[in-house]
């Protein structure tokens, strides 16, 4: 009998079709998010779950004595939505979907860099609200990217792809911090000894490190205080990396120039203080949101499930 798989969110049709070919599958046709009760029921009823970064997989779920579930195939690179220590203790396998979303997310990081530095959100709001009264030579002046310094925090796949675009496409200088040595790269880039060192000299800082654990709130008041008042912060990684009240204060008080954010600490909630600020571009977690990329992510999650139940090596096992 095929393994039973529960899917917590609606996926692109080719992914759902492939799941039906290989498993007894329960799909989420109306895309209603799973709450704790529905997740607990799934843990009791299914052999595996294809979950999303919005699903909070807690220690109590994993330690339930009537748990049947043996594998969590996470739709996303980050797995800070899963209590990994509890999963390890319970013997539950966890996989993710790295690599396939690198280009899409790096593209969006560059889009946020451009939107923030060229004041696109503020300019569009002016136009839509009827406040534009024609061309003015000194109106809505932003910052050009050529010759400016981009600071990358986390020089993994997506960090490197963003840096490559910035260096080759926009003539930017690259500095970076990474916990372990990386490189060489096919573009010029200089390491720095700390996150604060990068933030102190960069004109734009782009975050590409995992969320959760020791990184939760890592970009707080102290790190933000290191930035230039003319600098911008961009985040396409995980929302909990940033102390949002500290960022709101820095933006409101003009201690940094602006920000571009695709992720938030308590999604889908976005702080009212951020929404009220004109110098922030806010996007609803669409870093990987191309049809091609989301399909590839789903297919990799299915690859992991197939490999697990066939007893073959998993393409992207976290634990």
N, C-alpha and C positions, 0 to 999 in steps of 0.2 A: 504494500500500500504506500502511495507517495506521502512524503512528509507534509504536515499541515503548516502553512505559513500564513501569518496575519500581517497585513500591510496597513500601516497607520495613516498614510496620506495618499491622496490620488496621485498617480504617476503617469507619465506619458504612455499612450496606448501601446506602443511596441514593447515596453517593459512589462506592462500588465499581461499582454498576450504571451510573452515568454514565460512569465510566472505560471500562467495557467497550463502551459505545455508540460511543465516539470513537476508541479506540486498541486496538492489540494489547497487552494488559496482563498482567503477571505479578503476581498478588496474593500477599500473605503471610497465608494462611488460618489458620495456627496462631499468628501474632503472635510468632514467635521473633525476637529482635533480630538484626540483621545485624552480623556481625563484620567486621574489615578485609578478609578474604578474599572474603566474599560481596559486600561493597561493590565491591571491585575487579572481581569478575566482572560485576557489574551495570554498572559503568562501561564495560566492554568490549562488553556485549551490548545495551545499551539506548540509545535516542535521548534519553530523559529519565528522571528519577527523582523520584518523590514521596517525599521523605524526611522524617524527624521530627527534633525537637531532640535526641533521644538518639543520632542517627547522627553520628559524628565524621568529617567530610569533610575530609581532610588534604591538604596540598600534594602529597604523593607520589601520592595517588589522582588528583588533578587534573592532574598533570604526566605521567602515564603515557603513553608514546608510542602505545600501542594503544587509547587512550580513544576511544570512540564518542560518549559522552554529551555533550549540548549544553546541557541545562537542568536545574537543580535547583529543584523547587518544594517549598519548605520548609513543613512543617505546623507553624506557630507564628509568632509575631511576631519573637522573637529569632533571630538567625542566627549567634550566637557559636559554634555547632557546626560552622560552615563557615569554612575559611580563605579569607576574601574576597579577600585580595591574590593568592593563588594562583589563585582562580577568575577574577579579572580578567585575570591574566597568561595564563591558558589560554583566555580568551574564552568561559567558561561563564556563562550567564545564571543569576541567582539571584533567586527571588521569595519572598515571605512572605505571612502572612495577617493583616494588621492590621485593626483596627476591629471585626471580627465577634466578638471575644472580650472586648471592653472591659467590658461589663456583668457577665458571668459572673466575670471576674477581680476586678473592683471589689467585687462581692458577697462573694467569698471573702476579700478583704482586710478587709472589715468583720467577717466572721465570725471571722477570726483576732484582730482587735482586741478583739472581745467575749470570745472564748475566753480570751485572755491576761489581760485586765484583770479578768475575773470568775472567774478561776482554775478554768475549767470542766474542763480535763484533770485537774488535781489533785483536784478534787471528785469527778469520775466515778470516778477510780481508787480513792478512799477508799470510795465506795459499792460498787463491784464487788468489792473485796477484803474486804468485810464489816466495814470499820472505822467505818461510820456508826452512831452510837448515838442518833440523834434530833436534833431541832432545837435549836440553841443560838444565842442572839442574837449572839454574837461569833465564831462559827465561820466560816471560809473567807471572810473579808471581802475584797472586791476593791475596785476603783476605778470609780466612776461616770464616764461620759463627758461629761455636760452641763457646759459651761463649760471643759472641758479643751482643751489645745492639741494639735492634730495636725500633725506635721511631714511634709510630702510631699517626698521626694527624687526629682525628675523629674516635672514637671507636664505630661506628655503626655496622651494619651487616657485611659489607665487611672488615672494620678495624679489627673486632674481629676474623673473619675467617682467615685473613692474620696473625694476631698475634698467633692464635692457631696453625697454620701450622709451624710458625717459632719457637715457644716454644717447641711443641711436636716433630716436625720432625727434627729440627736442633739445639736444645738446646740453643736457644737464650733467652736473658733476654728482657723483654718488659717494656717499659715506654710509657705513652700516655698522650695526652691532648684531652679532650672533653668538650664542652661548658657546659653541664649539667652532674650531677653525673650519672655514669653507674656502672654495676657490681652487685654482684660478678660474676667472670668468672670461667670457669673450667680450667684455666691455671694461673700461677703467672703473675701479671701485676701491676705496680705502677703508679698512676696518677702524673702529674706534673701541676703546676699552669698556664703555658702558652705554646704557640707554641715554643717560643724562648727557654724556659727551656728544652723542649724535644730535640730541634735541637742541643742544646749545648752539650748534653751528649750522644746522639745516634751515633752509628757507621753507621747505615742506617736509613733514615727517609722515611716513606711511607705515602703518602697523601690520605686521604679518607673523605674529607669534600666536601660539595656542592660548585659549582662554582657560579659566578655571584654575584651581589650585593656587600656587604661589603667584601666578600672573593676574589673579583677580584684583582689580583696582590698581594695577602696576603703574598705569599712567594717571598719577594723582597730582595733588597740588605741588609737590616738590619737583616732579618731572616737568610739569607744565611751566613752573617758574623758571626752568632753565631755558625755555624757548625765547626767541626774539619776539618783540611785539609786532613785527611784520611777518611772522611765520604762520603757517597753516598746518593743521593736523587732519590726517585722513585715516579712516579705519574701515577696512573690508574684512577684518579677521573675526574677532568675537567682541560683542558689546561689553562684556564684563571686564575687559582689559582696562577700560577707562572709568575713573571715578567721575561719574556724570555731574554731580553737583559742583565738583572742582572745575570741570571743563566749562560749565555754564557760567560760573563766576569769572573765569579767565576771559571768556568771550565777551561777557557783558561789560567787564571793566576795561576792555581793550588791551589786556596783557598779551593776547595773541590775536592775529588778524582775522582768522576764520577757521572753519572746519568743514569736512565732507564726511558724512557718516552713513554707512549702509547697514550697520548692526547696532544693537542696543542691549543694555544690561538685562532688561526684563521684557523681552519681546512677547507680545506685540505692543506693550506699553512704551510710549515715547514721552520723556519728561516734557511737561508743558513749558518749562524754561527753555528747552532747546527749540521747540516749535515756535516760540515767540521771537527768537533771535533772527534778524535779517541776514547775518553773516554766516549762516550754516546751511549747507545742502544736506537734506535728509532723504534717504531712499529706504524702501521697505525690504531689506535683505534680498537684493536681486543680483548679488555678485556673480552667481553661476547661472542666472536666469536667461539662458538661450535654450531653444528647443534641442539643439545638438548636444549641448553640455548636460542638461538635465536628463536626457535620454541616455547618454553615456554613463552618467552617475548611476542611474537605475540599473543599467546592464551590468556594471561592475558589482553592484550589490547582489544581483542575481547570480553572477559568476561565483561570488563567495558562498552563497547558499548552496548552489549546485555542488561545488567542490567539497563543502563540509559533509553533505549527505552522501556523496560518492566516496568519501574517504581519501580525497586527493589534496595536494597542497593548496591552501587558500591564497588567492592573488594578493589580498591586502588585509592581512590579519593584524589587529592591534594587540590582542591578547587571547 
